[in-house]
């Protein structure tokens, strides 16, 4: 189960993607290579024992900013289904656009190490690495008292899509804090572990956009 993690000692990017596909697979979900990237949303958090750190939120339509962040920040990654969907889609999209995506495969960080610490795929972790059925992000959000996802694939509005995607990233960040805090391994230092989750929530409230703030007000318990 969860290993000891020093998330807030180094840059960490929480990310999630939105896609579209024109392929008909008879009601089945198309494989990642058949999806085109609509947007990738990233939340970078860097913290330290002295309370200094950074928070930056970016949502973009191309994979270039994501790949640039991997090159410049050498961050840890936290995702939802990032192994099976997020990173493959970003890699395929980068290939289509002729972008270099080598940091995903053989950079300093081992993002494809399923049980490593450089990339935590919460969907994989919360299914006990495949031993239990995969949980939806909507259900996982409700597990920790959040209202669930806003995302609706039937809605074509770009503004709604961006809002829903950024909320997904907020869910992933807070879910990460709650899951690893409950597991007792968010940070090695117990005192810092307890304050890290509160700081993450506080910074999300203070730094994210208006629709994120509105969503956060609906929390029942976090």
N, C-alpha and C positions, 0 to 999 in steps of 0.2 A: 504493500500500500504506500501512501505518500511518503516521500523521503524528505529529509531536512533541506529546506530551501531558504536562501537568503535573497529573496526577491527584491527587497527594498534597499539592497546595497549596490545594485547595478541597474542600468536602464532595462526596462521591461516593456514590451509592446503587446498590448491586448489588441487582437484584430479579428475582423469578420468581413465576409464578402457578400455581395448581392450579384446574382447572375441572371441571364436569360438564355433560352434555347428555342430554336425553331423545329427541333427534331421531335417526332412523335414516336414514343416507345410503347405505345399501347397501354398507357396508364402507368407504366413503370418509370422510375426516376432515371433520367438519362445519365450516362457516365460523365465524369468531369471533362473529358476532352470535347464533348458536345456542348459545353456551356461557354458562353461569352461573358466576360466580366462587365457588370454594370457599374460597380463601385467597390472600393475597399476602404473600410473605416479603421483607423488606428488610434489608439490612446497610449501615449508613451508616459510612463511614470518612472521617475528616478528619485530615490530617497537616500538618506544617510542618517547615521546616529545623531548628528548635530542638528537635525531638523531641516537641513537645506536640501533642495531637490528641484526637480522640474516636472511640469505636467504640460503635455501638448497633445491636442486632438486634431487629426487631419482626416478628411474624407475626400477621395479622389477617384476619377473614372478610369485611370490607367494604373498598371502595376509599377510604374517607374518610381513613384515616391516610396512605395513599400520596399522595393529593391535597393533604393538609395539609402533608406534607413538601416537596412541590414548591413550595408557597406560601411556607413559612417558610425553607427551606434554600437554595432556588434551586440545587439540586445538579446535578452531572453525573450521568448515568444510564449504567449498564452492564447489559445484559440478554442473554438468549439467545432469539432470535426475538421481540424486543420490538417491532420495527416491524410485522411481519406478524401478530402474535398478541397479545402481552402488552398493549401500549398500546391496541389496538382493543377487546379484551375489557374492560379497565378503563374505557375511555370509554363503552362500551355499558352497563356495569353502573352507572356514575355517572348516565347518562341515565335508566335505569330507576328509580333511587332519587331522582332530582331533585337531584343534587349538581352543583356547579359544577366543571367540569373544563377551564376555559379555559387554564390554564397548560400543558396538553399542546399546545395548538394555537397560541396567540399570546402566551405569556408571555415573560419576559426570555430564557429559554433556548430554543434552537431544537431541540426534541426530535425533530422530524420531518425534520430535515436528515440524509439518509441517510449522507453522507460527512463530516458535521461532527464536532465534538469534544464537543458537549453530550450526545449519546446515542450510545454505542457498542453496537451489536448484534453480539455476537461471532459468532452464526450467520451473519450477513450478511458480516462481515469475513472469516471463515474459509472462506466459499464464494467469496471474491474478488468480492463484490458480484454474485453470480449467474453468474459465468463458469464456476464449478465446481459440481458437485452439492453440495447442502446436507449437512452432517455432523450426525449426531445428537449430543446432549449426552453421551450414554453413551460413544460412540466418542471424542469430543473429550477427555473425562476420562481415558480410557485412553491417549490420545496423550501425556499428560504424566505417566503413571505412577500415576494414581489408580485405585481399584478400579472406577470407573464409578458409575452412578446406583443408588439404592436404590428409586426410585419404581416402583410396580406399580399400574396403574389398576384391577386386579381386587380389590385390598385395600380394604375399606370403612372400616377403622379410622381415625378422625380423628387419633389420636395418631401412627399410622404416617404418615399423609399429611403432617402438620406436620413430623415428623422428616425425611421424604424431601425435602420442599420446602426446608427449611433447609439440608439437605446440598446440594441443587441450587445454592443461592445460594453456599455455600462453594466448590463446584466452579467456578462462574462467576468468583468473585473470584480464585481461584488460577490458573485458566486465563488470565484477563486478564493477571495478572502475568507468567506464563510466555510468553505469546504476544508481548506488547509488549516484554518484556525481550529475547527472542530477536530481535525486529525492530529492537532498538536505539533504541526511541522511547518507552519508558515515561515517562521524564523527560528534560528537556534536559540536566541535570547528570548525568554518568556515575556519579559516586560515589553520588549520591542514588538513581539508578536501581537500582543494585545492592542498596542497603539497603532500598529500598521493598518489593521482593518478599518479602524475609526478614521484614520487619516485618509485612506483611499476614498471612503464615503464622503468625507468633508471636501476633499479636493474635487471630486466629481460634481458635487453640488456647486462649488464655487467657480469651476472652470468650464464646464460644459455649456452647450447652447441652451436657448430658452426652452425648447421642447424637451430636452433632457431634464431640466429643472422641474418642469411641470410633471413629468413622469415620476421623478423622485419623490414628489410630495405625496404620491399615492402609496408609498411604501407602508405596509402594515407593520412590519417588523424586520429590521435588518441590523 
